[in-house]
Amino acid sequence: MLNNSGLSNNVITSRHDKPFHTGLLFCIVWGLLFVLYYPAAKAGFVTDFTGWLNQVKNHSFTEYVNRTNFQAKSLYQFTQIVTYFFYKLFGINPWLWHLLFITLHAVNVILVFIFCSRLFNDVGVVNSKMISLTGVLLFCVSPYMSEVIVWEPSFHFLQGLLLILLILLCVQQFVYTGRNKYAWLAGLIYLSSTFTLEVFYITPWLVLALALFYHFISSLDKTVFRSVMKYFFLPLLSLFFARLLTFHILYGSWVSRIGTNTVTSINLQSFGKPAKYLFHLLFAGRFFPYEMRQQVYSFCDSTLGIVLFYAFVVSISIFIAARFKKLSGEGKVAGLLFAFVMITLTLLIPIWFGDMLFVLFDRYIYFTAPFFYMLFVLLISFIPKQNVRIVVILVYSLVNLRFAIMVSRYWGKSERVIHGLLNSMPDAGNKKILLLNLPENMNGVAMIGSEKESEYKLMRNLLMPDKKIDNTIYDVLSYNMQTPDDGAHVMVANDSVIHVTLNQWGTWWWYEGKGGYSYENNDYKLNLIDPGHRYELTLKKPASEYLLLYEVGDKWKVVDMSKRKAEQD
């Protein structure tokens, strides 16, 4: 007997083993995340957050929702409406935003658990719940999740994964029941996702991979694949192309945010990014010593490295395709997860890769991570000796947990420095303020960058509106902070020339989000003598018109122009 989708009843009966209380698991995951990221609870209101806050506070609802004041063109209306709602609920209370983010991440963890445990059950994998549980716990304690959980502008990524997982779960429910309502629900979710971050590009291909998986494991009804194609893949693909066309009609480009040119101008080295991200995930590669890390990156970007990596990927893909029906249940799910990992990594080929510092751009791997960790645990389950399996998982978990604690503490330390600098600004009267050294980041954790339109001033006035500063403020240069006590010292050469030197080595100068450089404006001229250590500043007007401040730790210190030829620490 056929149901309204054309599928016979009980297309696939999901083999549910002993019930697992997902509510209890959610509480455990939420508690783990709360404890792990407690040091970072007040952090994350930095960089893009201030731009977002300026838009939502100082522009009309229509301008905010349509992002008419942003240079990067996009269609993020769904995300903008959702974040507007949360802003009205939370304001700029850091604790409420933090609790929202760990809750959303916990929800994603639970959805990954449900989705993967169903896959394992559908092919009769032994200990399916334990494998799923271990995989999602690794997803929890991964150090690469900190940017998404702590940095408020990463809401895009939490929401994006949530929408993808909901669609995949709809496909599963459709396969189990054949009810069209799941196809309609998936379509509505995907339609909403086309007005969010561009991760929706990969959703149809994940659905296609899942459809193929159920096609080859289903012994009851061979119409599964055709039905999923008809009710899910093809409608989603149509919405995908409709979204591209809409954006092209509105803005003359096919790719939003990063632009069509970024995609069409991809060079050979860009294809090394998937290997580098896998190096991060599998070996905690982000935390290798800098020189060793750069050697690995260089090899991944080389022609030889790229050829070897893609030869490996193609070989594995051919093996899975050729032998899928003969694979064990574990092997079948491993093949699907491998496909998911490669599909999600493909999205990252044209995207920027952070190769120098911790945390920066880790958010891009958020969609790969849950499937990678599940695949990792599944492959470890093939080890015949249980003691060996336990040791491997335990060591891998502890290494990840150790680095997750480290980056969480970096977020907490950076927030305390920022708090101090925002609250220790001395009264400048009617003088122009020159901030000689700002902490750009703490080992990759974003802080206060140096911008032509002062980032410090924007941040302070938005976060502390009752202490608004109207003075002209210049962010002269910023630097990479390594410890909370880092800073600089100055020496006054004469009545118009100041030498500014970092107190520590290896914390190079920055300006406008990139390496520092010499420049000048109407008030001063900057000569960058040593990009990693020292610069010379020449004032173009009398020193009495300026308040010159240099930062040490979480405090501002005032330059005493009367002290000549002596270092001021």
Helices and strands as residue ranges (DSSP letters): H 22-36, G 38-40, H 48-58, H 61-66, H 77-90, H 94-122, H 128-141, G 143-145, H 146-150, G 152-154, H 155-177, H 181-193, G 198-202, H 203-217, H 224-228, I 229-233, H 234-251, H 260-264, G 268-272, H 273-283, G 285-287, H 290-301, H 303-323, G 324-326, H 329-346, G 362-365, H 369-380, H 386-423, E 432-435, E 438-442, E 445-446, H 455-463, G 465-467, E 473-475, E 478-481, E 488-492, E 497-502, E 509-511, E 514-515, E 519-520, E 524-530, E 534-539, G 543-545, E 546-552, E 555-558, E 567-568
